[in-house]
Amino acid sequence: MRVDETIKKVKEAGEVRGRLYQIHKELKIPYSWLKKLSYGHIENPQAKRIEKLAEYFQSEQQEQAA
């Protein structure tokens, strides 16, 4: 999953109540960082965090397809 697609997914998650908190708990990524990313306040997000998020969203898509 590309970086821009991952960021778009985070923005979409930010629109659903409790979704960012769920991601924060599952991936151990700081909630405040996820919130800032969903608002577009982080221009160059850390690669490790984006990779974790991309893997998370890909596995989520695979589960929905199954």
C-alpha positions as CSV (number, residue, x, y, z in Angstrom):
1,M,0.0,0.0,0.0
2,R,1.4,3.4,-1.0
3,V,2.0,6.1,1.6
4,D,-0.7,8.4,0.3
5,E,-3.2,5.6,0.4
6,T,-2.3,4.8,4.0
7,I,-2.6,8.4,5.0
8,K,-6.0,8.5,3.3
9,K,-7.1,5.4,5.3
10,V,-6.0,7.2,8.5
11,K,-8.0,10.3,7.6
12,E,-11.1,8.1,7.0
13,A,-10.5,6.3,10.3
14,G,-10.4,9.7,12.0
15,E,-13.9,10.3,10.9
16,V,-15.3,7.3,12.7
17,R,-15.7,7.7,16.5
18,G,-13.2,5.5,18.4
19,R,-11.5,4.1,15.3
20,L,-8.1,6.0,15.8
21,Y,-8.1,4.9,19.5
22,Q,-8.6,1.3,18.4
23,I,-5.7,1.5,15.9
24,H,-3.6,3.1,18.7
25,K,-4.3,0.2,21.0
26,E,-3.7,-2.5,18.5
27,L,-0.5,-1.0,16.9
28,K,0.9,0.9,19.9
29,I,1.2,4.0,17.8
30,P,0.7,7.2,19.9
31,Y,-2.9,8.4,19.6
32,S,-1.8,12.0,19.4
33,W,0.4,11.2,16.4
34,L,-2.5,9.4,14.7
35,K,-4.8,12.3,15.4
36,K,-2.3,14.8,13.9
37,L,-1.8,12.6,10.8
38,S,-5.6,12.3,10.3
39,Y,-5.8,16.1,10.4
40,G,-3.0,16.5,7.9
41,H,-0.6,18.2,10.3
42,I,2.3,15.8,9.7
43,E,4.0,16.5,6.4
44,N,6.7,13.7,6.5
45,P,5.4,10.8,8.7
46,Q,7.9,8.3,10.0
47,A,8.4,5.3,7.7
48,K,8.1,2.7,10.4
49,R,4.7,3.9,11.6
50,I,3.4,4.2,8.0
51,E,4.6,0.7,7.3
52,K,2.8,-0.6,10.4
53,L,-0.4,1.2,9.4
54,A,-0.1,-0.1,5.8
55,E,0.2,-3.7,7.0
56,Y,-2.7,-3.1,9.4
57,F,-5.0,-1.8,6.7
58,Q,-4.0,-4.5,4.2
59,S,-4.7,-7.3,6.6
60,E,-8.0,-5.6,7.4
61,Q,-8.9,-5.5,3.7
62,Q,-8.0,-9.2,3.3
63,E,-10.3,-10.1,6.3
64,Q,-13.2,-8.2,4.7
65,A,-12.6,-9.9,1.3
66,A,-12.7,-13.3,2.9
